Amino acid sequence: MVVPIENENTSEPIESTETKLTEESKEAVEPKEPAETAEPVKVEPAKPIETDPFAETKPEKPRRKRPATRVQVGISTTGYLGQAATSTQNGVGIPSNPGMRTLTKASSSGQYFSPSMFSRNKASTTETDHYQNSRIALGLRFNFDYRWGIETGLVSSTLTSNFDTTVGNSRSVTERSITYAGIPLYLCYNAFEWKRFSLYLSAGPMYEFSTSTNTSQKESNGFNQLKSNDDHSLYKDDKWSLNANVGLQLGIFSRSAIFVQPGWSYHFKDNSSLETFYTEHPSAFNFTFGYRILF
C-alpha cells in the first residue's frame, strides 16, 4: 500500500522501502523470456573417395641410401693398346744385341745358342717381339666417404718375348714368358654419380715382382732341327710403375656393377739387362673391364 507523504520541499509523494522490496520480489518470481540463441551450424557429411576395388595397390619400397663408406671387391682383365714392341738388329757373326743377354739361364751358366751355328764371316739378323699376354686383377676398394677412397689388390701379368736369330742357314727361335705379381695402391676420387652411373678417377704406384719364368728354345739348320731346350729357372726381376685411370661404372643389381676403365701406365727403368715389354714400351695405354661386388 502506498501512503503518500508530503515532503516539505517538494510536493511529490515518497515511496516507502516496503513498497520497493515488494516490486523486486515480483520481478524475481516472474519468468523471464529466454534469450535468443545462435542457429546451429550444419555439418555436411564427407563425400566418400571413389576407389577402384579391382586396382592393385603396391606398397612403395623405401629407397636404399648408399652408405658413406663402402667396400668394393672386383675382378678385371687388362689389354694394352698397341701391343707388340718390335725391334730388328743386323750384325756380323755372333749377335751383339743386348736382348741376347736375356737368353742366358738364370744361373748365368752360358748361352742357349750353340756356338757352332755362328760364324764370324756370316751376317746375323735378330728380330725381337715383346708383348703382354694377359693381366688379371683382384681388387679391393674402400671408400672413406662419397668422394674419396683407396684401392689395392693383387695383379697377375704375363709378359712374352720372342727372339728369332738367323745366321746363314742356321736359325734359333727362343720364346720366354715371365709372370709378375703386382700390388697396386691407388687413390680414388668419385667425380660424378647419377642414378646407376658413376665416373671415377684413380692413380698411384704399383710394385711388381717376377714369380715364374718359362724359356723355350729351338735350333735348326736348314730343314733339320738340331735341338730344343726348355728351362723353368726363375729370373728375378722387380718393377715399379705409375698408373692413372678413368673409369665408368654401371650398377646392374642392387649390390653389383660392371665397369670399363681406360688408363695409362709408365714403368721406370732399372739396372736389369732383362728385355721385356715393360723395358721396350715403358709408357703404354691400356683398357680394363671387369665386375664389382658392392658391400
C-alpha positions in Angstrom: 0.0 0.0 0.0 1.4 3.3 -1.0 0.9 6.1 1.5 1.6 9.5 0.2 3.8 11.5 2.4 4.1 15.1 1.8 7.6 16.5 1.7 8.4 19.8 3.0 10.5 20.8 0.0 8.6 19.1 -2.8 5.0 18.2 -3.3 5.8 14.7 -4.9 4.9 11.6 -2.9 7.8 9.4 -1.5 7.6 5.7 -1.8 8.4 3.6 1.2 11.1 0.9 1.5 8.5 -1.8 1.9 7.0 -0.9 -1.5 10.3 -1.3 -3.3 11.1 -4.7 -1.9 7.7 -6.0 -2.9 8.2 -5.0 -6.5 11.7 -6.6 -6.7 10.4 -9.8 -5.4 7.8 -9.9 -8.0 10.3 -9.5 -10.8 12.3 -12.4 -9.4 9.3 -14.6 -9.3 8.0 -13.8 -12.8 9.6 -16.0 -15.5 11.9 -14.2 -18.0 11.7 -14.7 -21.7 14.5 -17.0 -23.0 17.4 -15.2 -24.7 17.8 -15.7 -28.4 20.3 -18.4 -29.3 22.5 -18.7 -32.4 21.4 -21.0 -35.2 23.1 -24.5 -35.2 25.9 -25.0 -37.8 25.0 -27.6 -40.3 27.9 -30.0 -41.0 27.8 -31.7 -44.3 29.0 -35.3 -44.3 32.3 -36.0 -46.1 32.0 -37.4 -49.6 33.4 -41.0 -49.9 36.5 -41.3 -52.0 35.9 -43.2 -55.2 38.3 -46.1 -55.4 38.6 -48.9 -57.9 38.2 -52.2 -55.9 39.9 -54.1 -58.7 43.0 -51.9 -58.8 46.2 -53.5 -57.3 47.9 -51.4 -54.6 51.6 -52.0 -54.2 53.4 -50.6 -51.2 56.2 -48.2 -52.0 59.6 -49.6 -51.4 61.8 -47.3 -49.4 64.9 -46.1 -51.3 68.1 -47.7 -50.0 70.6 -45.0 -49.3 74.2 -45.6 -50.4 76.4 -45.7 -47.3 79.1 -43.1 -47.0 81.7 -45.9 -46.5 81.7 -48.8 -48.9 83.8 -51.8 -49.8 84.1 -53.0 -53.4 85.6 -56.3 -54.5 86.1 -56.8 -58.2 87.9 -58.9 -60.8 89.1 -57.4 -64.1 91.3 -58.1 -67.1 93.5 -55.6 -68.9 94.7 -55.4 -72.5 97.4 -53.0 -73.8 96.7 -50.8 -76.8 99.5 -51.2 -79.4 100.6 -54.5 -78.0 103.8 -55.5 -79.8 107.0 -53.7 -79.3 109.3 -55.0 -82.2 112.9 -54.4 -82.9 115.3 -55.8 -85.5 119.1 -55.7 -85.4 121.6 -56.8 -88.1 125.2 -57.7 -87.5 128.1 -59.9 -88.4 129.0 -63.0 -86.5 127.7 -63.6 -83.0 124.9 -61.1 -82.4 125.7 -58.2 -80.0 122.1 -57.3 -79.4 121.6 -56.5 -75.7 118.5 -58.6 -75.9 120.6 -61.7 -76.5 121.9 -61.3 -72.9 118.4 -62.2 -71.7 118.7 -65.6 -73.4 121.2 -66.8 -70.7 119.9 -69.0 -68.0 119.1 -67.6 -64.5 122.3 -69.3 -63.2 124.3 -67.4 -65.9 125.8 -70.7 -66.9 126.0 -69.8 -70.6 124.2 -69.1 -73.8 121.3 -71.2 -75.1 122.8 -70.8 -78.6 125.2 -73.4 -79.8 128.5 -71.6 -80.8 128.9 -73.9 -83.8 125.9 -72.2 -85.5 127.7 -68.9 -85.7 130.5 -67.7 -88.0 132.4 -64.5 -87.8 132.1 -64.2 -91.6 128.3 -64.6 -91.7 125.7 -61.9 -91.3 123.2 -62.3 -88.4 119.7 -60.9 -88.0 117.7 -60.8 -84.8 114.1 -59.9 -84.6 112.5 -59.4 -81.2 108.8 -59.1 -80.3 107.7 -58.1 -76.8 104.0 -58.2 -75.8 101.8 -58.8 -72.8 99.7 -61.9 -72.9 97.2 -61.1 -70.1 96.6 -59.2 -67.0 94.1 -60.3 -64.4 93.4 -58.4 -61.2 91.5 -58.9 -58.0 90.9 -55.5 -56.5 89.7 -54.2 -53.1 88.4 -50.6 -52.8 87.5 -48.9 -49.6 85.6 -45.6 -49.7 86.2 -43.1 -46.9 83.1 -41.1 -47.9 81.1 -40.4 -51.0 84.1 -38.9 -52.8 87.4 -40.4 -51.7 88.8 -43.9 -51.3 91.8 -46.2 -51.8 92.2 -49.3 -53.9 94.6 -52.2 -53.6 94.7 -55.9 -54.5 96.7 -58.4 -56.5 97.6 -58.2 -60.2 98.9 -61.1 -62.2 100.6 -60.2 -65.5 102.4 -62.4 -68.1 104.9 -60.9 -70.5 106.2 -62.8 -73.5 109.3 -62.1 -75.6 110.2 -63.9 -78.9 113.8 -63.8 -80.2 114.3 -65.0 -83.8 118.0 -65.1 -84.8 119.2 -66.1 -88.2 122.9 -66.7 -89.2 123.4 -68.1 -92.7 121.3 -71.2 -92.9 121.1 -71.6 -89.1 118.2 -70.3 -87.1 117.4 -70.1 -83.4 114.0 -69.2 -82.0 113.6 -68.5 -78.3 110.3 -67.8 -76.5 110.4 -66.6 -73.0 107.4 -65.9 -70.7 107.6 -64.2 -67.3 104.8 -63.9 -64.8 104.7 -61.0 -62.5 102.6 -60.4 -59.3 101.8 -56.8 -58.6 100.4 -54.9 -55.6 98.8 -51.5 -56.5 98.0 -48.7 -54.2 95.7 -46.2 -55.9 93.9 -43.1 -54.6 90.3 -43.0 -56.0 88.0 -40.0 -56.5 84.3 -40.3 -57.3 83.9 -37.4 -59.7 80.2 -37.8 -60.8 77.3 -40.0 -59.9 73.8 -40.2 -61.4 71.4 -43.0 -60.6 73.3 -46.1 -61.5 76.1 -44.4 -63.3 79.3 -43.2 -61.7 82.5 -41.7 -63.1 85.7 -42.0 -61.1 89.4 -41.3 -61.3 92.2 -43.4 -59.8 96.0 -43.0 -59.7 99.0 -44.3 -57.9 102.1 -46.6 -57.9 102.3 -50.4 -58.3 105.1 -52.8 -57.3 105.6 -55.9 -59.4 108.0 -58.9 -58.9 108.5 -62.0 -61.1 107.1 -65.3 -59.8 107.9 -67.7 -62.6 109.9 -67.9 -65.9 109.5 -70.3 -68.8 112.0 -70.3 -71.6 111.8 -72.5 -74.7 114.4 -72.5 -77.4 114.7 -74.4 -80.8 117.7 -74.5 -83.2 117.6 -75.6 -86.8 119.9 -75.8 -89.7 118.0 -75.5 -93.0 115.2 -78.0 -92.7 116.9 -80.1 -90.0 116.1 -79.4 -86.4 119.2 -79.6 -84.3 117.9 -79.4 -80.7 115.3 -77.9 -78.4 115.6 -76.9 -74.8 113.0 -75.9 -72.1 114.0 -74.2 -68.9 111.9 -73.0 -65.9 114.6 -71.3 -63.9 113.3 -68.2 -62.3 114.7 -64.9 -63.5 114.3 -62.4 -60.6 113.0 -59.1 -61.8 111.3 -56.2 -59.9 109.4 -53.3 -61.5 107.9 -50.1 -60.3 105.2 -48.3 -62.3 103.0 -45.3 -62.1 99.3 -45.7 -63.2 96.4 -43.4 -63.9 92.9 -44.5 -64.8 89.4 -43.0 -65.7 86.6 -45.4 -65.1 82.8 -45.6 -65.8 80.8 -47.8 -63.6 77.2 -49.1 -64.2 75.2 -50.8 -61.4 73.3 -53.8 -62.8 71.9 -55.1 -59.5 71.5 -53.7 -56.0 74.9 -54.8 -55.0 76.9 -55.4 -58.2 78.2 -53.3 -61.1 80.2 -53.6 -64.3 82.9 -51.1 -65.3 85.2 -50.1 -68.1 88.5 -48.3 -67.3 90.9 -46.8 -69.9 94.2 -46.0 -68.4 97.9 -45.2 -68.8 101.0 -46.7 -67.1 104.7 -45.9 -67.0 107.3 -48.4 -65.9 110.5 -47.0 -64.5 113.9 -48.1 -65.8 116.2 -50.2 -63.5 119.7 -51.7 -63.7 118.4 -55.1 -65.1 119.5 -56.2 -68.5 116.3 -58.2 -69.0 114.3 -57.1 -72.0 110.6 -57.2 -71.7 107.5 -55.4 -72.9 108.0 -53.0 -69.9 111.5 -52.0 -70.9 110.8 -51.7 -74.7 107.5 -50.0 -74.2 107.7 -48.2 -70.8 104.8 -45.8 -71.5 101.7 -47.5 -72.7 97.9 -47.1 -72.8 95.6 -49.9 -71.6 92.0 -50.8 -71.4 90.4 -52.6 -68.4 86.9 -54.0 -67.9 85.5 -56.1 -65.1 82.8 -56.8 -62.5 82.5 -55.5 -58.9 80.5 -56.6 -55.9 79.4 -53.7 -53.6 79.1 -54.1 -49.9 
